[in-house]
């Protein structure tokens, strides 16, 4: 219970940072303060809790009866509608960038890899939460198969959806990329991920807020820097809303 209260508090603080404090965050001084706080938050969390600390996992009876959709609820293209009708039989996930062996994987390829199932709590920056059971291969296995080069510092997730006319994307550093609970989920509560929740593939970055969990996943890109991607802040909401890049909870 104490942990749930802590996570709720952190989610609430993050929401405050995008709501009432938005004017402060938009100023140079305010942005500097938020950047400093973000760095402190990331360092403190990893120092106190350890780089491989697991997010809490729950029992099957704790699963929420409905897992809310949020942000993009579909991909509004003829290609996606065709894929949805065909059960995503032709969907491909690529692994590229600073890797020695780029990959292009089908849904069957992903389902054939060792799987991890985890029941975790999803905390949205807007203040709501839901508990769901997610299944998929660990991101670390794909990165190892692609042989990520030593100069890679970040992993970028590209997506099929757009929001407010922009392509959605997100990123994490190598610590979260290799965290055991960072998985490429293709099931939610034992069934294929619903359209509203990001079908057919959704990243699960369990130690961070919901906007880091990219939906409609199409690509995984290893990069040395985020400077030349989008507006250089490392994610869709970071670019347009000054959300913190590190959204740890």
C-alpha positions in Angstrom: 0.0 0.0 0.0 2.8 2.4 0.9 4.4 1.7 -2.5 1.1 2.4 -4.3 0.8 5.7 -2.5 4.3 6.6 -3.5 3.7 5.8 -7.1 0.5 7.8 -7.0 2.2 10.7 -5.5 4.9 10.7 -8.1 2.4 10.4 -10.9 0.5 13.3 -9.4 3.7 15.4 -9.2 4.4 14.6 -12.8 0.9 15.6 -13.8 1.3 18.9 -11.8 4.4 19.5 -13.9 2.4 19.4 -17.1 -0.6 21.3 -15.7 -0.4 24.0 -13.1 3.3 24.5 -13.5 3.3 24.6 -17.3 4.0 28.3 -17.4 7.0 27.9 -15.1 8.3 25.0 -17.2 8.0 27.0 -20.4 10.4 29.7 -19.1 14.1 29.3 -19.4 14.6 29.4 -15.7 11.7 27.0 -15.0 13.0 24.6 -17.7 16.5 24.7 -16.1 15.0 23.9 -12.7 12.9 21.0 -14.2 16.0 19.6 -16.0 18.0 19.7 -12.8 15.2 18.0 -10.9 14.9 15.4 -13.6 18.6 14.6 -13.4 18.4 14.4 -9.6 15.3 12.1 -9.8 17.0 9.7 -12.2 20.3 9.6 -10.2 18.5 9.3 -6.8 16.2 6.5 -7.9 19.0 4.4 -9.4 21.3 5.0 -6.5 18.7 4.2 -3.8 16.9 1.4 -5.6 19.5 -0.1 -7.9 19.6 -0.3 -11.7 17.8 -3.6 -11.9 15.2 -3.0 -9.3 11.9 -4.5 -10.4 8.6 -2.6 -10.5 6.0 -4.3 -8.3 4.2 -7.2 -9.8 0.6 -8.3 -8.9 -1.6 -11.3 -8.7 -4.0 -12.2 -11.5 -7.0 -11.2 -9.3 -5.6 -7.7 -9.1 -6.0 -7.1 -12.9 -8.2 -4.2 -13.7 -11.5 -5.2 -15.4 -10.8 -2.7 -18.3 -7.5 -1.3 -19.4 -8.2 2.2 -20.6 -7.0 3.4 -23.9 -5.4 6.8 -24.0 -3.6 9.1 -26.5 -3.8 7.5 -29.9 -6.6 4.9 -30.0 -5.9 3.6 -33.5 -3.7 4.3 -36.5 -5.8 6.1 -39.1 -4.3 4.6 -42.3 -5.6 2.1 -44.9 -2.5 0.0 -44.3 -3.2 -0.3 -40.6 -6.9 -1.2 -41.2 -5.7 -4.0 -43.6 -3.2 -5.2 -41.0 -5.9 -5.2 -38.3 -8.3 -7.2 -40.5 -5.5 -9.7 -41.3 -4.5 -10.2 -37.7 -1.2 -8.3 -38.3 0.2 -11.3 -40.2 2.4 -9.0 -42.2 3.5 -6.6 -39.4 7.2 -6.2 -39.1 9.4 -4.9 -36.3 12.8 -3.7 -37.3 15.9 -3.3 -35.1 18.4 -0.9 -36.7 20.8 2.0 -36.1 24.0 1.3 -34.2 23.9 -2.4 -34.5 26.0 -5.0 -36.2 23.1 -7.2 -37.4 19.9 -5.3 -38.2 16.7 -7.3 -37.7 13.3 -7.4 -39.3 10.9 -9.6 -37.3 7.4 -10.9 -38.0 4.8 -11.4 -35.2 5.6 -15.2 -35.4 9.3 -14.4 -35.0 8.5 -12.4 -31.8 6.2 -15.0 -30.4 8.8 -17.7 -31.0 11.3 -15.9 -28.7 11.5 -16.6 -24.9 8.6 -14.8 -23.4 8.1 -12.8 -20.1 4.7 -12.3 -18.5 4.3 -9.7 -15.9 1.3 -8.2 -14.1 2.1 -4.5 -13.4 0.5 -1.2 -12.7 0.4 1.4 -15.4 0.5 5.0 -14.1 -0.6 7.7 -16.5 0.7 11.3 -16.2 -3.0 12.3 -16.2 -3.5 10.6 -12.8 -5.3 7.4 -13.6 -3.8 3.8 -13.2 -4.6 0.3 -14.3 -3.2 -3.1 -13.6 -2.6 -5.4 -16.6 -0.9 -8.7 -17.5 1.6 -8.2 -20.4 3.4 -10.8 -22.3 6.3 -10.5 -24.8 10.0 -11.0 -25.4 12.5 -9.0 -23.4 14.0 -6.0 -25.3 17.4 -7.1 -24.1 17.2 -10.3 -26.2 16.5 -8.4 -29.4 19.3 -6.0 -28.7 21.7 -8.8 -28.0 20.6 -10.6 -31.2 21.2 -7.4 -33.2 24.6 -6.9 -31.5 24.3 -3.3 -30.3 27.5 -1.3 -30.9 29.4 0.2 -27.8 28.8 3.8 -28.9 25.0 3.4 -28.6 23.6 5.4 -25.6 19.9 5.3 -26.2 17.2 3.2 -27.7 14.5 5.0 -29.7 11.0 3.5 -30.4 9.3 4.4 -33.6 5.5 3.9 -34.0 2.9 3.8 -36.7 0.6 6.3 -35.0 0.5 10.0 -35.2 -0.9 12.5 -32.7 -1.6 16.1 -33.4 -0.1 15.6 -36.9 3.2 14.3 -35.5 4.8 10.9 -35.5 4.8 9.4 -32.0 8.2 8.2 -30.7 9.9 7.6 -27.4 13.3 6.6 -26.0 15.1 5.2 -23.0 18.7 4.9 -22.0 20.6 1.6 -22.0 19.9 0.9 -18.4 16.1 0.8 -18.9 16.6 -0.9 -22.3 18.3 -3.8 -20.6 16.0 -3.9 -17.6 14.4 -7.4 -17.3 10.9 -5.9 -17.3 11.4 -3.9 -20.5 9.4 -6.1 -22.9 7.9 -5.9 -26.4 4.3 -6.8 -25.4 2.0 -8.5 -27.9 -0.6 -9.8 -25.3 -2.6 -8.0 -22.7 -4.4 -10.2 -20.1 -3.6 -13.3 -22.2 -5.1 -12.0 -25.5 -3.6 -10.0 -28.4 -3.3 -6.4 -27.5 -6.5 -4.5 -28.4 -6.4 -1.8 -31.0 -7.0 1.0 -28.4 -4.1 -0.2 -26.3 -1.5 -0.3 -29.2 -2.0 -3.4 -31.3 -0.1 -5.4 -32.3 3.0 -4.3 -30.3 3.6 -2.0 -27.3 6.7 -1.3 -25.3 6.5 -1.9 -21.6 8.9 0.3 -19.6 7.6 -0.6 -16.2 9.5 1.8 -14.1 8.3 4.9 -16.0 5.1 6.7 -16.6 2.7 5.6 -19.3 3.8 8.0 -22.1 7.1 6.1 -22.3 5.2 2.9 -23.2 5.2 3.4 -27.0 2.2 1.9 -28.9 1.8 0.5 -32.4 5.5 -0.2 -32.4 7.3 -0.5 -35.7 11.0 0.1 -35.0 13.8 -0.1 -32.4 16.7 2.2 -33.2 20.0 2.3 -31.3 21.6 5.8 -31.3 24.4 7.7 -29.7 22.5 10.9 -29.3 18.9 12.1 -29.3 19.8 15.6 -30.6 18.8 15.0 -34.2 15.5 13.1 -33.5 12.3 15.1 -33.4 13.1 18.3 -31.5 15.9 16.6 -29.6 14.1 16.0 -26.3 13.8 12.2 -26.7 10.0 11.8 -27.1 6.7 13.0 -28.5 5.4 14.6 -25.3 8.9 15.8 -24.3 9.0 17.7 -27.6 5.6 19.3 -27.6 4.7 19.4 -23.9 8.1 19.7 -22.1 7.3 16.4 -20.3 10.4 15.0 -18.5 12.4 12.6 -20.5 13.0 10.4 -17.5 9.6 9.6 -16.2 10.6 7.2 -13.3 8.1 6.2 -10.7 
